[in-house]
């Protein structure tokens, strides 16, 4: 089928517009990366371009959350890739931990269950600040969604902490959990059968009889934990109860951020 001259001219103009748009987007991204590396403050980074709002809408929509009055009750996961969560410290009661192999979707669309992970739950948790970093891409360009709440999260293991975030029935599914400082466990059985570990009166998802678990030795309040400097490489964060997040801030920055 041959195109008439008007249609051929229109198609040619559309092609030029697409190419120009791609060049402008790439140039904008390079400029944002250069300015982000420069510590000079140039005012707010929101509204520099309509393009900046698009990945923000996409990334924040991935939270699947309802925000009202500083409270968050949601499940948070990012398809096909982990995200990082850090805090100056965590203290929790009704604590439980198991090793499981959850179903994960791969880039090829197939579901696999061969990745060992740690599932951690708290019936009551208190955190000293929170920093979440999610890496995404939009139109082929890298962006990072940063979620912060409470006090500033610092990287030093010697940082003392006073919790300012409260959560009920908080669960993390992670390939890595690390404390940068001292960890204190109380009323805890290490090596408990995974199917016997309970949080808020329920077994942890994916628990298998004979699997490794860390649970309560019995008694009021169950197992408790206190640790300084939490680093988690997570695949999902679930808040079955509620979470009070003072000063909640969601923002998107160009490039692959390492911290908040």
C-alpha positions as CSV (number, residue, x, y, z in Angstrom):
1,X,0.0,0.0,0.0
2,X,1.5,3.3,-1.1
3,X,1.0,6.4,1.0
4,X,-0.2,9.6,-0.7
5,X,2.0,12.7,-0.4
6,X,0.0,14.2,2.5
7,X,0.2,11.0,4.5
8,X,3.9,10.5,3.7
9,X,4.6,14.1,4.9
10,X,2.6,13.6,8.1
11,X,4.4,10.3,8.9
12,X,7.7,12.0,8.2
13,X,6.9,14.8,10.6
14,X,5.7,12.4,13.3
15,X,9.0,10.5,13.0
16,X,11.0,13.7,13.4
17,X,8.9,14.6,16.5
18,X,9.5,11.2,18.1
19,X,13.2,11.4,17.5
20,X,13.4,15.0,18.8
21,X,11.4,13.9,21.9
22,X,13.8,11.1,22.6
23,X,16.8,13.4,22.2
24,X,15.3,16.0,24.6
25,X,14.5,13.3,27.2
26,X,18.0,11.9,27.1
27,X,19.5,15.4,27.3
28,X,17.2,16.3,30.3
29,X,18.2,13.1,32.1
30,X,21.9,13.8,31.6
31,X,21.4,17.4,32.9
32,X,19.5,16.1,35.9
33,X,22.2,13.6,36.7
34,X,24.9,16.2,36.5
35,X,23.0,18.6,38.7
36,X,22.2,15.8,41.2
37,X,25.9,15.1,41.5
38,X,26.5,18.8,42.2
39,X,25.7,19.6,45.8
40,X,24.7,23.1,45.0
41,X,21.0,23.6,45.9
42,X,18.9,25.1,43.1
43,X,15.5,25.1,44.8
44,X,12.9,22.4,44.6
45,X,13.4,19.6,42.1
46,X,9.7,19.0,41.6
47,X,8.2,20.7,38.6
48,X,11.4,21.1,36.6
49,X,9.7,19.3,33.8
50,X,6.4,17.6,33.1
51,X,8.5,14.5,32.4
52,X,9.6,14.4,36.1
53,X,6.0,14.0,37.2
54,X,5.4,10.9,35.0
55,X,7.8,8.5,36.8
56,X,6.6,9.8,40.1
57,X,3.0,8.8,39.3
58,X,4.1,5.4,38.1
59,X,6.4,4.7,41.0
60,X,4.1,5.9,43.8
61,X,1.2,4.0,42.2
62,X,3.3,0.8,42.6
63,X,2.9,1.2,46.4
64,X,-0.7,0.3,46.1
65,X,-1.2,2.2,49.3
66,X,-3.8,4.5,51.0
67,X,-2.3,7.5,52.7
68,X,-4.4,9.4,55.2
69,X,-3.5,11.2,58.4
70,X,0.1,10.0,58.3
71,X,-1.0,6.3,58.5
72,X,0.0,3.7,55.9
73,X,-1.7,0.3,55.6
74,X,-0.5,-1.5,52.5
75,X,1.6,-4.1,50.8
76,X,4.7,-2.9,49.0
77,X,6.5,-4.9,46.3
78,X,8.3,-4.2,43.1
79,X,8.0,-6.6,40.2
80,X,11.1,-8.6,39.4
81,X,13.5,-6.7,41.6
82,X,14.4,-6.1,45.3
83,X,14.4,-2.7,47.1
84,X,16.3,-1.6,50.2
85,X,15.0,-0.5,53.5
86,X,17.2,1.0,56.2
87,X,16.6,2.4,59.7
88,X,18.7,3.6,62.6
89,X,17.2,0.9,64.7
90,X,14.3,-1.4,65.3
91,X,12.7,-2.7,68.5
92,X,9.9,-5.2,68.2
93,X,7.7,-7.6,70.3
94,X,5.9,-10.7,69.0
95,X,8.9,-11.2,66.7
96,X,9.3,-14.2,64.5
97,X,11.6,-15.3,61.6
98,X,11.6,-18.2,59.2
99,X,13.5,-19.2,56.0
100,X,11.1,-20.0,53.1
101,X,11.1,-20.1,49.3
102,X,8.3,-17.8,48.1
103,X,6.9,-17.8,44.6
104,X,8.7,-15.1,42.5
105,X,7.9,-13.9,39.0
106,X,10.8,-13.6,36.7
107,X,11.4,-11.2,33.7
108,X,10.4,-14.1,31.5
109,X,6.9,-14.3,33.1
110,X,7.6,-17.6,34.7
111,X,7.2,-18.2,38.5
112,X,10.0,-19.8,40.4
113,X,10.3,-21.1,44.0
114,X,14.0,-21.8,44.2
115,X,15.1,-18.6,46.0
116,X,15.7,-18.9,49.7
117,X,14.6,-15.9,51.7
118,X,14.0,-14.7,55.2
119,X,10.4,-13.8,56.3
120,X,10.3,-11.6,59.4
121,X,7.2,-10.5,61.3
122,X,6.5,-8.2,64.2
123,X,3.2,-7.9,66.0
124,X,4.5,-4.6,67.4
125,X,7.5,-2.8,65.9
126,X,9.1,0.6,66.6
127,X,11.6,2.0,64.1
128,X,14.0,4.9,64.4
129,X,13.5,6.6,61.0
130,X,12.9,4.8,57.7
131,X,14.5,5.0,54.3
132,X,13.3,3.0,51.3
133,X,15.0,3.1,47.9
134,X,13.4,1.6,44.8
135,X,15.2,1.6,41.5
136,X,12.9,1.9,38.4
137,X,13.2,3.0,34.8
138,X,10.9,5.1,32.7
139,X,11.3,5.5,28.9
140,X,14.6,3.7,29.2
141,X,16.0,6.2,31.8
142,X,16.9,5.2,35.4
143,X,15.1,6.7,38.3
144,X,14.9,6.1,42.1
145,X,11.9,6.3,44.3
146,X,12.9,7.5,47.8
147,X,10.5,7.0,50.7
148,X,11.5,8.6,54.0
149,X,9.7,9.1,57.3
150,X,10.7,10.0,60.8
151,X,14.2,11.0,61.7
152,X,17.1,11.1,59.3
153,X,18.6,7.6,58.7
154,X,22.4,7.6,59.2
155,X,24.8,4.8,58.2
156,X,27.0,4.6,61.3
157,X,26.7,1.5,63.5
158,X,27.4,3.5,66.6
159,X,24.3,5.6,66.2
160,X,22.0,5.3,69.2
161,X,18.3,5.3,68.4
162,X,15.1,6.5,69.8
163,X,12.1,5.1,67.8
164,X,9.7,7.5,66.3
165,X,7.7,5.2,63.9
166,X,5.1,2.7,65.2
167,X,3.9,-0.3,63.2
168,X,1.5,-3.2,64.0
169,X,1.7,-6.6,62.2
170,X,4.7,-5.6,60.0
171,X,6.2,-8.3,57.7
172,X,9.3,-8.3,55.5
173,X,10.3,-10.8,52.8
174,X,14.0,-10.4,52.2
175,X,17.1,-12.0,50.7
176,X,19.3,-10.2,53.2
177,X,18.9,-8.7,56.6
178,X,21.8,-7.1,58.4
179,X,22.4,-5.2,61.6
180,X,25.2,-2.6,61.7
181,X,25.4,-2.6,65.5
182,X,24.4,-4.6,68.5
183,X,21.4,-7.0,68.4
184,X,19.5,-8.1,71.5
185,X,17.1,-11.1,71.6
186,X,14.9,-12.0,74.5
187,X,12.5,-14.9,75.2
188,X,13.6,-16.5,71.9
189,X,14.2,-20.0,70.6
190,X,16.7,-20.2,67.8
191,X,16.2,-23.2,65.5
192,X,12.5,-23.6,66.2
193,X,10.6,-25.5,63.5
194,X,9.3,-22.9,61.0
195,X,5.7,-24.1,61.2
196,X,5.7,-23.4,64.9
197,X,6.8,-19.8,64.6
198,X,3.8,-17.4,65.1
199,X,3.3,-13.7,64.8
200,X,0.1,-12.1,66.0
201,X,-1.2,-15.6,66.6
202,X,-0.7,-16.8,63.0
203,X,2.1,-18.8,61.4
204,X,4.3,-17.0,58.9
205,X,3.5,-17.5,55.3
206,X,5.5,-20.2,53.5
207,X,6.6,-22.0,56.7
208,X,7.5,-25.7,56.3
209,X,7.7,-28.3,59.0
210,X,11.4,-28.8,60.0
211,X,12.5,-25.5,58.3
212,X,14.6,-23.0,60.2
213,X,12.8,-20.7,62.5
214,X,13.3,-18.2,65.2
215,X,10.3,-17.8,67.5
216,X,9.1,-17.3,71.0
217,X,10.0,-19.4,74.0
218,X,6.6,-18.7,75.4
219,X,5.3,-16.2,77.9
220,X,3.7,-12.8,77.7
221,X,4.6,-10.7,74.7
222,X,6.5,-13.5,72.9
223,X,10.0,-13.1,71.5
224,X,11.4,-9.6,71.3
225,X,14.3,-8.0,69.4
226,X,16.2,-4.8,69.5
227,X,18.9,-4.0,66.9
228,X,20.9,-1.0,65.8
229,X,21.2,-0.1,62.1
230,X,18.9,-2.2,60.0
231,X,19.8,-2.9,56.3
232,X,17.3,-5.1,54.4
233,X,17.3,-6.2,50.8
234,X,13.6,-6.8,50.6
235,X,11.2,-8.2,48.0
236,X,8.0,-7.3,49.8
237,X,6.9,-5.3,52.9
238,X,3.4,-5.9,54.2
239,X,1.6,-3.9,56.9
240,X,-1.4,-6.1,58.0
241,X,-2.2,-3.6,60.8
242,X,-1.2,0.0,60.6
243,X,2.0,2.1,60.5
244,X,2.3,5.7,61.8
245,X,4.8,7.5,59.6
246,X,5.7,11.1,60.8
247,X,6.9,13.4,58.0
248,X,6.2,10.9,55.2
249,X,8.0,12.0,52.0
250,X,7.9,10.3,48.6
251,X,10.1,11.7,45.9
252,X,11.7,10.6,42.6
253,X,15.3,11.5,41.6
254,X,17.1,10.7,38.4
255,X,19.7,7.9,38.5
256,X,20.2,5.0,40.8
257,X,20.4,6.4,44.3
258,X,22.2,4.5,47.0
259,X,20.5,6.1,50.0
260,X,17.9,8.7,51.0
